[in-house]
Amino acid sequence: MAKKGKKKKLVKEVIGDLKVGIITKSTGLWYEVEDKETRQFFKGRLRGKLKLKGMKVTNPIAVGDFVNYSLEDEVENTVIIHDILERKNIILRQSTRKKWHGHIIASNIDQAILIATLALPKTSLGFIDRFLVAAESYGVPTYIIFNKDDLLEDEDREYLDHLKSIYEPLGYKCLRVSAIENQNLNPLKSIISDKTSLLVGHSGVGKSTLLNKLASKMYQRTDEVSLYAMKGKHTTTFAEMFTLNEHNGHLIDTPGIKELGIMGIEENEIGHFFPEIREVMNDCKYNNCTHVHEPQCAVRELVDSGIIATSRYLSYLSMIEGDDNRK
């Protein structure tokens, strides 16, 4: 009887030493890895499971992560990802599939660009405030870009000026643009120059159109907003990093976010990530004041006097109560 041949190895041998790359696209099981030095792109996968200490997340690797990798197959141009290098920061949201797990939107970013619209579709103030808290929790500066200015009536522009009067004194610079009309895009280009920026917003706010104007090798599909539901159609499926046109920097595009559940922040910590609450919270009578019902609360007194915007305080209350759906 002839001897049986050896079983073919299912996992290919690792070729060469570990190198450093950055994750530029995440599709779930496979990742696009760009070598930090050569700028060559590879198709990468994890060898086994990667657990993050103290974190329950649905995606252990996110766009923006620096990783150690090794070449797996020179012909197929595939690599094995071995480990994630220490992160500077992350933007974390509650997973839509697993309530007690988080989902990392992106990591190692210099700033966030929150795209909002007052029409087709209308961005909720609750969503804006939730994202600002998520960014504040990791010390990520955020700009609020109001797109589709060409669609606004005079009344809408007055309301937009009101919103700017709320957010800009808190340190969130606001900018009115129209991606379709190429309106006010140069100031936005200056903001993102030489930076790695995260681009976020509801579906339909024009992120893909802005990307096509700002980033190289970009042909993102754009869809019109559904007039029936007044909501945008998803045109971005996976998070992806793009190189900026004529600038040293990158933009990370993300799928449109409908709701943003706060994750990784304790209830008694939420007030610390509202700048206007953080500034006066030590003036409350009680050290453990929740700013909800206690007497002689400095925060509520400023809300009653109109110094702290009612919309911001309502957003704070909704986060305290765990309500992710405040409009």
C-alpha positions in Angstrom: 0.0 0.0 0.0 1.3 3.4 -1.0 2.1 5.8 1.8 -0.3 8.7 2.2 1.1 12.1 1.3 1.4 14.8 3.9 -1.6 17.0 4.4 -1.3 20.4 2.8 -0.8 23.2 5.2 -3.9 25.4 5.5 -2.0 28.4 6.8 0.9 29.7 4.8 4.2 30.5 6.4 5.0 34.0 7.4 7.6 35.6 5.2 10.1 38.1 6.6 10.2 40.3 9.7 7.4 42.4 11.2 6.7 45.7 9.6 4.5 48.7 10.6 1.5 49.6 8.5 -1.7 51.7 8.9 -5.2 50.4 8.4 -6.8 52.4 5.6 -10.0 50.3 5.0 -11.9 47.8 7.1 -14.5 45.4 5.5 -15.0 43.2 8.5 -12.8 40.1 7.9 -10.2 41.8 5.6 -8.3 45.0 6.0 -6.4 47.3 3.6 -2.9 47.9 5.1 -0.6 50.6 3.9 3.1 50.2 4.7 4.3 53.2 6.8 7.5 53.5 4.8 7.0 52.3 1.3 3.3 53.3 1.0 2.6 50.0 -0.6 -0.9 48.5 -0.1 -1.7 45.0 1.0 -4.7 42.9 1.8 -4.5 41.9 5.4 -6.2 39.6 7.9 -5.9 38.7 11.5 -4.2 35.5 12.6 -6.6 34.2 15.2 -8.6 36.5 17.6 -7.3 39.7 18.9 -8.6 40.8 22.4 -8.3 44.3 23.6 -7.8 44.7 27.3 -10.7 46.3 29.1 -12.7 46.8 25.9 -15.6 44.8 24.4 -15.8 45.9 20.8 -17.3 44.4 17.7 -14.3 45.5 15.6 -10.9 44.9 17.3 -9.1 46.8 14.4 -10.3 50.2 13.1 -9.3 52.5 10.3 -6.4 54.6 11.5 -4.8 51.9 13.6 -1.0 51.3 13.3 -0.3 47.6 13.2 2.6 45.1 13.1 2.3 42.9 10.1 4.2 40.3 8.1 4.1 39.2 4.5 2.0 36.1 3.9 1.9 35.7 0.1 4.0 37.8 -2.3 2.0 36.7 -5.3 -1.4 37.4 -3.8 0.0 40.5 -1.9 -1.6 39.4 1.4 -0.3 40.0 4.9 -0.9 38.8 8.4 -1.7 41.3 11.1 -0.1 40.4 14.4 -0.8 43.3 16.8 -2.1 46.8 17.2 0.3 49.5 18.3 -0.7 51.9 21.1 -3.5 54.2 20.1 -3.4 58.0 20.5 -7.2 58.1 20.7 -10.4 56.5 19.4 -14.0 57.6 18.6 -16.3 55.0 20.2 -20.0 54.4 19.7 -22.4 51.8 21.0 -22.7 48.8 18.7 -26.0 48.6 16.8 -25.8 44.8 17.0 -24.6 44.2 20.5 -25.9 46.5 23.2 -23.0 46.0 25.7 -20.3 46.2 23.0 -18.7 49.3 21.5 -17.8 49.9 17.9 -14.6 51.9 17.1 -15.4 54.4 14.4 -11.7 55.4 13.9 -8.5 55.8 15.8 -5.4 58.0 15.9 -7.1 61.1 14.5 -6.1 64.7 14.9 -9.6 66.1 14.6 -13.2 65.3 13.7 -15.3 67.0 11.1 -19.0 66.7 11.9 -21.1 67.3 8.8 -24.6 68.5 9.6 -27.5 69.8 7.5 -30.7 71.8 8.3 -32.6 70.4 5.4 -32.7 67.2 3.3 -32.1 65.6 5.9 -32.2 67.6 9.1 -29.5 66.7 11.6 -30.8 66.4 15.1 -29.2 68.5 17.9 -29.1 65.4 20.0 -26.9 63.6 17.5 -24.6 66.6 17.3 -24.2 66.8 21.1 -23.7 63.0 21.5 -20.9 63.1 19.0 -19.3 66.1 20.7 -19.3 64.2 24.0 -17.8 61.1 22.4 -15.0 63.3 20.9 -14.5 65.2 24.1 -14.1 62.0 26.1 -10.9 61.3 24.0 -9.8 64.9 23.7 -10.5 65.1 19.9 -11.1 68.6 18.6 -14.3 68.9 16.5 -15.5 71.2 13.8 -19.2 71.4 12.8 -19.6 71.9 9.1 -23.1 72.9 8.0 -23.5 71.6 4.4 -26.2 72.4 1.8 -26.2 76.1 2.5 -27.6 76.6 -1.0 -30.9 75.0 0.1 -31.5 77.3 3.0 -34.2 80.0 3.3 -33.6 83.2 5.3 -35.3 81.7 8.3 -33.1 78.7 8.1 -29.9 80.9 8.0 -31.1 82.8 11.1 -31.5 79.5 12.9 -28.1 78.4 11.8 -26.6 81.6 13.2 -28.4 80.8 16.5 -26.7 77.4 16.5 -23.3 79.0 15.8 -23.9 81.3 18.8 -24.4 78.1 21.0 -21.5 76.0 19.8 -18.7 78.4 18.9 -18.3 79.9 22.4 -17.9 76.3 23.6 -14.9 75.9 21.3 -16.6 74.2 18.3 -15.9 76.3 15.2 -18.8 76.2 12.8 -18.6 76.6 9.0 -21.3 77.0 6.4 -20.6 75.3 3.0 -22.2 73.9 -0.1 -20.4 71.0 -1.6 -22.6 71.1 -4.7 -22.0 74.8 -5.3 -18.3 74.7 -4.2 -19.2 77.4 -1.6 -16.8 78.1 1.2 -14.7 75.0 0.6 -11.3 76.8 0.8 -11.7 77.4 4.6 -12.5 73.8 5.0 -9.4 72.8 3.0 -7.3 74.9 5.4 -8.9 73.1 8.4 -8.1 69.6 7.1 -4.6 70.4 5.7 -1.8 68.5 7.3 -4.2 66.6 9.6 -5.8 63.2 9.8 -9.5 64.0 10.0 -12.5 61.9 10.7 -15.6 62.7 8.6 -18.9 61.8 10.2 -22.6 62.6 9.9 -26.1 61.3 9.1 -26.6 59.6 5.8 -27.4 62.1 3.1 -25.6 65.1 4.5 -23.2 65.2 1.6 -20.1 63.5 3.0 -19.3 61.6 -0.2 -19.8 64.8 -2.3 -17.4 66.7 0.0 -14.9 63.8 -0.3 -15.0 63.9 -4.0 -14.0 67.6 -3.9 -11.3 67.3 -1.2 -9.5 63.9 -1.6 -7.5 62.3 -4.3 -8.5 59.2 -6.3 -12.1 59.7 -5.1 -15.1 58.6 -7.0 -17.5 58.0 -4.2 -21.0 57.2 -5.4 -23.6 59.8 -4.2 -27.3 59.3 -4.0 -30.1 61.8 -3.7 -32.0 62.1 -0.5 -35.2 60.1 -0.3 -38.0 62.7 -0.4 -40.4 60.2 1.1 -38.5 59.7 4.3 -36.4 62.9 4.1 -33.4 60.8 4.9 -30.2 60.0 3.0 -29.4 56.8 1.3 -26.2 55.0 2.4 -23.5 55.4 -0.1 -20.5 54.5 2.0 -20.4 50.8 3.2 -17.1 50.6 5.0 -14.9 53.1 6.8 -12.0 54.1 4.6 -9.0 56.5 4.7 -8.2 58.8 1.7 -5.3 61.0 0.8 -6.1 64.7 0.5 -5.6 66.6 -2.8 -2.5 68.9 -2.7 -2.4 68.6 1.1 -0.4 66.6 3.5 -3.2 64.9 5.3 -5.9 62.2 5.3 -9.7 62.0 5.5 -11.4 59.0 7.1 -14.9 58.5 5.6 -17.5 56.5 7.6 -20.9 55.1 6.8 -23.8 57.4 7.7 -24.7 57.2 11.4 -28.4 57.2 12.2 -28.1 57.2 16.0 -25.1 57.5 18.2 -25.2 55.6 21.5 -22.7 56.8 24.1 -20.3 54.0 25.1 -17.5 53.8 27.6 -18.6 56.8 29.7 -20.1 56.5 33.2 -23.3 58.4 34.0 -21.5 60.6 36.6 -18.8 61.5 34.0 -21.0 62.8 31.2 -21.2 66.3 32.6 -17.4 66.6 32.4 -17.6 66.4 28.6 -20.0 69.3 28.3 -17.6 72.4 28.4 -20.3 74.7 29.8 -21.3 72.2 32.6 -17.7 71.3 33.4 -16.9 75.0 33.9 -19.4 75.6 36.7 -20.1 72.1 38.1 -17.9 72.8 41.1 -20.1 75.7 42.1 -23.0 73.3 42.9 -24.0 72.9 46.5 -23.4 69.1 46.4 -20.1 67.6 45.1 -22.0 64.6 43.6 -24.7 66.9 42.0 -26.3 65.2 39.0 -27.7 68.6 37.8 -31.1 67.0 37.5 -33.1 67.7 40.7 -30.7 68.9 43.5 -31.2 72.3 45.1 -28.7 75.1 44.5 -27.4 73.5 41.3 -25.2 76.0 39.4 -25.9 74.2 36.1 -29.7 74.4 36.3 -29.5 78.0 37.4 -27.6 78.9 34.3 -30.1 76.9 32.2 -32.9 78.9 33.7 -31.2 82.2 33.0 -30.5 81.2 29.4 -26.7 81.2 29.7 -26.6 77.4 29.1 -28.6 76.5 26.0 -31.8 74.5 26.8 -31.1 72.2 23.8 -27.7 71.3 25.3 -29.1 70.6 28.7 -31.8 68.4 27.2 -29.1 66.5 25.4 -27.3 66.0 28.7 -30.5 64.7 30.4 -31.1 62.3 27.5 -27.6 60.9 28.0 -28.1 60.6 31.7 -31.3 58.7 31.1 -29.8 56.5 28.5 -32.1 57.7 25.7 -30.3 57.5 22.4 -33.2 58.9 20.3 -33.4 62.6 21.3 -34.0 64.8 18.2 
